[in-house]
Amino acid sequence: MPPVDVAVLVPVKDFRLAKLRLAGALEPFEREALARTMATTVVAAARPLPVFVVCDDDGVATWAESAGATVLWRPGLGLNGAVTDGVVALGEVGVQRVIVAHSDLPLARRLDGVAALPGLTLVPDRRDDGTNVACVPTGVGFTFSYGPGSFRRHAAEGRRLGLSVRVVRDPGLGWDVDVPEDLAHPALEEALSWLRTHPVSQL
């Protein structure tokens, strides 16, 4: 790839296994379709930056290529290992900073603004608990630690490495979908109605 300053990395798990905590609210085919739709939204929000999808599932890889993203195949590493390794790999080909965005951000519209300043930029979820988006410089040895409380852990990791840490609380990027109450946003009503009634969603 030609040298670029900023790229976007989106970790995506097998759509069939995604969002199991929504099982009480959505049928399996609805969860799969929702996960795919949200991931497509995030990839679109990454443009015009180059987009890489880190995954270990053939179906996700096929989807990523059709969406115009480059696949980074990282089986058996788990989320933290795959993202950490993906950032290292992008740094090795000349990328200076990587925006890591989760694939379950249905309100995402633009990601490039997260890379406006040097150092570490974190976009927490609306509960200030998880890390929905992070922009990290490559080559500094940043170790990702997703899961409950990751926002504070990532901020601490940035400080440990001597990076300036900027926090951006963005209503669009801060809304992720993990549990049934996360489906309550008015902007999701139309999408959920389509998922429940459109025949294509059941394929």
KOLDO-622438 format. One line per field, with one value per residue (C-alpha): z, y, x. Coordinates in Angstrom, 2 decimals. Example, Ala and Ser with C-alpha at 12.3 -4.5 7.8 and 13.67 -1.06 7.14 Angstrom:
# KOLDO-622438
zz 7.80, 7.14 .
yy -4.50, -1.06 .
xx 12.30, 13.67 .
//
This chain:
# KOLDO-622438
zz 0.00, -0.60, 2.51, 4.50, 7.70, 9.13, 8.59, 10.22, 11.79, 12.50, 14.44, 13.37, 14.78, 13.06, 12.39, 13.38, 16.87, 17.36, 19.90, 21.89, 24.73, 22.47, 22.35, 24.49, 22.09, 18.62, 16.76, 15.58, 11.98, 13.26, 15.38, 12.45, 10.10, 12.66, 13.27, 9.53, 9.02, 11.85, 10.60, 7.12, 8.67, 10.47, 7.34, 5.43, 8.22, 7.85, 4.29, 2.73, 4.96, 4.07, 6.04, 7.36, 8.94, 11.40, 11.63, 11.82, 9.96, 6.24, 6.02, 7.59, 5.27, 2.22, 3.51, 4.24, 0.73, -0.76, 1.42, 0.03, 3.12, 3.30, 5.40, 8.17, 9.00, 12.68, 13.92, 17.50, 19.02, 20.61, 20.37, 22.24, 20.58, 17.09, 17.44, 19.02, 16.30, 13.58, 14.70, 14.72, 11.20, 9.89, 11.47, 9.71, 6.32, 7.10, 8.77, 11.44, 13.36, 13.49, 14.34, 15.93, 15.75, 17.03, 14.49, 16.54, 16.17, 14.27, 14.50, 13.20, 10.39, 10.33, 11.93, 10.48, 13.02, 15.75, 14.21, 14.35, 17.12, 17.85, 20.83, 22.01, 21.39, 23.09, 22.42, 25.33, 25.20, 26.66, 30.06, 30.12, 30.53, 27.22, 24.40, 21.20, 19.15, 19.78, 17.68, 18.59, 17.16, 15.81, 17.00, 20.66, 21.98, 22.93, 24.32, 23.97, 26.86, 25.83, 28.09, 31.01, 32.19, 29.07, 28.74, 31.97, 31.22, 27.78, 29.19, 31.78, 29.06, 27.10, 30.13, 30.86, 27.39, 27.81, 25.25, 25.46, 26.07, 24.56, 25.38, 22.87, 23.96, 20.70, 20.81, 17.53, 18.20, 21.85, 21.16, 20.80, 20.89, 23.42, 25.46, 24.66, 26.18, 23.61, 20.90, 22.30, 20.35, 18.06, 15.11, 15.36, 15.13, 11.32, 11.00, 13.51, 11.77, 8.49, 10.08, 11.44, 8.24, 5.24, 3.74, 2.75, 6.44, 6.92, 4.39 .
yy 0.00, 3.57, 5.46, 6.97, 8.98, 7.65, 4.41, 2.92, -0.53, -2.19, -5.48, -7.61, -10.98, -13.67, -12.02, -15.21, -15.03, -11.28, -9.53, -12.57, -10.29, -9.09, -12.60, -11.58, -8.76, -10.01, -13.30, -14.82, -13.67, -10.16, -10.02, -11.17, -8.63, -5.84, -6.65, -6.62, -3.37, -1.59, -2.78, -1.48, 1.88, 2.09, 1.23, 3.92, 6.43, 5.72, 7.04, 8.58, 7.01, 3.52, 0.88, -2.44, -5.11, -7.45, -10.76, -14.54, -15.52, -16.28, -14.69, -11.47, -11.45, -11.76, -8.98, -6.73, -7.10, -6.34, -3.22, -2.03, -2.78, -4.66, -7.82, -8.44, -12.11, -12.68, -16.02, -17.17, -13.89, -12.62, -9.00, -7.39, -9.46, -9.00, -5.21, -4.79, -6.93, -5.15, -1.74, -3.06, -4.48, -1.16, 0.68, -1.65, -0.55, 3.15, 4.12, 6.74, 6.65, 4.15, 4.86, 1.72, 1.78, -0.89, -2.26, -1.70, 2.07, 2.55, 6.35, 6.76, 9.29, 10.46, 9.03, 11.17, 13.96, 11.64, 11.94, 15.74, 15.92, 13.94, 11.65, 9.36, 10.22, 8.19, 8.22, 6.43, 4.95, 7.05, 5.43, 6.41, 2.73, 1.15, 2.51, 2.85, 4.61, 5.21, 6.90, 5.68, 6.37, 3.32, 2.25, 3.19, -0.26, 0.60, -2.46, -2.67, -3.86, -3.99, -5.11, -3.42, -0.38, -0.21, 3.58, 4.17, 1.43, 2.86, 6.36, 4.97, 3.11, 6.33, 8.17, 5.29, 5.70, 9.46, 10.31, 13.31, 11.95, 13.63, 12.52, 13.17, 12.56, 12.28, 11.40, 9.50, 7.56, 7.09, 5.04, 1.37, -1.61, -4.34, -4.87, -4.51, -1.02, 0.16, -0.42, 2.36, 5.23, 6.83, 6.68, 2.89, 2.45, 2.51, 0.08, -2.33, -2.20, -3.07, -5.93, -7.45, -7.23, -7.34, -10.82, -10.23, -9.97, -13.61, -14.98 .
xx 0.00, 1.23, 2.41, -0.47, -0.53, -3.81, -5.74, -8.82, -8.88, -12.24, -12.29, -15.26, -16.29, -18.35, -21.72, -23.52, -22.00, -22.31, -24.50, -25.56, -26.63, -29.45, -30.94, -33.91, -34.80, -33.86, -34.03, -30.72, -31.18, -32.00, -28.85, -26.74, -28.30, -27.95, -24.28, -23.60, -25.51, -23.69, -20.31, -21.14, -22.06, -18.71, -16.72, -18.62, -17.91, -14.19, -14.02, -12.00, -9.35, -8.07, -9.98, -8.73, -10.93, -9.24, -11.09, -10.86, -14.04, -14.38, -17.82, -16.58, -13.58, -15.85, -18.09, -15.09, -13.72, -17.14, -17.30, -13.98, -11.87, -8.59, -8.65, -6.12, -6.51, -5.69, -7.09, -6.83, -5.64, -8.85, -9.97, -7.09, -4.39, -5.85, -6.16, -2.73, -1.15, -3.13, -1.85, 1.72, 1.28, -0.05, 2.86, 5.27, 3.93, 4.22, 0.95, 1.67, -1.62, -4.46, -8.08, -9.52, -13.33, -15.66, -18.11, -21.28, -21.68, -24.97, -24.87, -21.29, -20.96, -17.33, -14.21, -11.44, -11.92, -10.66, -7.19, -7.13, -4.50, -1.34, -1.04, -3.83, -7.48, -10.20, -13.94, -15.66, -19.12, -21.90, -21.36, -17.67, -16.84, -15.84, -13.69, -15.70, -13.02, -9.33, -6.68, -3.20, 0.24, 2.00, 5.43, 4.94, 3.99, 0.41, -1.35, -5.12, -7.26, -10.90, -13.71, -15.50, -13.56, -11.38, -11.70, -9.78, -7.27, -6.54, -6.12, -3.72, -1.79, -1.45, -0.10, 2.28, 3.73, 4.07, 1.38, -0.91, -4.41, -7.46, -11.00, -13.79, -17.36, -19.25, -22.99, -22.80, -19.62, -20.50, -23.63, -22.78, -25.14, -24.46, -27.64, -31.37, -31.62, -29.07, -31.69, -33.87, -32.31, -34.94, -32.57, -32.53, -36.29, -36.42, -33.51, -35.00, -38.37, -36.66, -34.75, -37.94, -39.97, -37.61, -37.27, -33.63, -32.69, -33.61, -31.12 .
//
